[in-house]
Amino acid sequence: MIKYIIKRILIVFIVLWMVATLTFFTVHVTPGDTANAIIVSVYGEDAVSPETLENVRAKFDLKRPVFTQYTDWLGNVVTGELGTSYKYNKPVIDILKIRLPNTLILGFSAFLISLIISIPFGILSALNHNRPIDHFSRFSTLLLSSFPSFWIALLLIIIFSIQLKVLPVSGMAGFTSIILPAVTLSIGMTAVTTRMLRSSMLDVLGQDYITVARAKGLEDNQVIFGHALRNAIPPIITVIGLQIGHIIGGAVIIENIFAWPGIGGLLIDSINTKDLPMIEGCVLIIAFGYAIVNLIVDITYSCIDPRIKYSGGDN
Amino acid sequence: MSVLLEIKDLNVSFTVDDKQVHILNNVSLEINKNEVLAVIGETGCGKSVTGSAILHLLPDNAIVTGDILFKGKDITKMNEQEFRQLRGQAIASVPQSPSTSLNPLMHVGNQVAECVLENNSSEDDKKKTVAKVHEIFASLGLPRGEDFYQNYPCELSGGMCQRVLIAMGVITHPELLIVDEPTKAVDWALRKDVVDVFCELKNEMKCAMLFITHDIAAAKYVADRIAVMYCGEVVEIGPTDSVINQPLHPYTKGLIASMPSKGFKVMNGFMPSFQDLPKGCRFSDRCECTSDICINNEPEIVEIAEGHFAKCSIYKNLNVSELFKHAATS
């Protein structure tokens, strides 16, 4: 098991290096002058002149060959130094430290809401297969997962902020301000998890060992929670893992609509201003989140399912 | 001997695509206390459906009529809550397919222990149950000790899984054990071991068994009486020696003749589909002695010798001496 974890951690670092390298060169091949973008974003169009451009290039050492910039940057990253943001003129790590918790708070609130709704609904839907509650669950999850999140966000703002005036439209001030973005973000996740849990439970409920559990005279609760749910959970963990990765990546649209100061908004902003150290910082955090969550998912999987442990943990 | 389980005119249909498919047709059986009744027949003839009907484990689309009396009480009239007191306790089962019948994510020891433990069992009860599980494992030739208790099914061989399933069936000391195809998923070498285990159980535990199998040799070895099923009907039932050595129904004769030790003569044709059954005798299109009566009329079950019944029109109009003569010459 320890060997397996070490192997996976090494893979995480390789993934991070590949993602960072790809991002670095992708940003460099995109059209537009970095110095020009920095001046426009900080001082406005009028400040652009050959002199200011030259100053900015000198300040951020942009004249070096691209490959040298890459090796210098990579050397710094290895030592934990992510560089200084061109736009904010502050260390990238300091800005991430402020923005990341906001994204995590929003993401995990949405994640919690989705679990609270999807687990009971998924189970109920499977246990009442082809009955009204199952039809309702399938229809509503299909409907909700089909709506684009920006449309749901606007609908919720119109109802709860403009008409009823019970929740703030945007920003991050107090507990109430997280409700609308978290609910919006959770809707898609809830729909996917409910449908996955339903189909996974249906599959498990048809297995021989469930009939055997009933034949033992066990109570329904023991059959459902002790046998069926336990076997239905592993595929759900994969989906949940991907969703957590998505959360860490920052729900870009939701953060922008609700002006939530998280990683997603920061990344979009940095791309617009060609703020390379900031882009790299955001991408590294997102990639690290995905990789770590996937690692945790794989380890959890092998802890829950002994068959995976015995096949070497590669499944 | 007193009757433990009595099945009277059991009919089971399944609703498929708004149509009713009639599977079990007036199945009537009796199992006495401490008696092993083997139910034999081809795959798909309704043996396991009979077992599942007794255990109330048929799917929701099943329609069950007829009576199943356990110690005189009709269990078909019991609600799920009442029947749960019997299921797994007085009436237990050993399922088929050891590879799929054990929960893959649960220690095998716990799977056996939960047959006895209640939700609110005390720590003391739990300890006693664990000790009992170890004892049963040892008595079934499985390793004793915590290591084996904490194995997952994927860590065991097919034969070991089969024995764990047997342990699950017998830990509650049931009065009736429904054993469903215990030799189906085990190889030739293990088959004898498994049959031996049931013989030991029969002698030591003194519980009655409904031994569902397509393995005639195993049935011969374990059972006191044999019921032969074909296409959802009991076509012959009688003492083991009598059924094996003097089969009456043409289907039983065909089955016996197809045994490797009896010449390996394969029967003609296949069992008809339950959705397209012959009008008269269900075996008529494969039978070598078919007549017009067989094609047009459903035969009645007739007692040919003491306790030996056959459902065949050949025997309907014969007097007693002719019956014996026919049975002896055939």
Interface residues (C-beta under 8 A of the other chain):
Chain A: Q207 D208 Y209 T211 V212 A213 R214 A215 K216 G217 L218 E219 Q222 G226 H227 R230 N231 I304 D305 P306 R307 Y310
Chain B: L55 L57 R84 Q85 L86 R87 G88 Q89 A92 S93 P95 S97 T100 S101 L102 N103 P104 L105 M106 E114 C115 N119 Y152 C154 E155 L165 M168
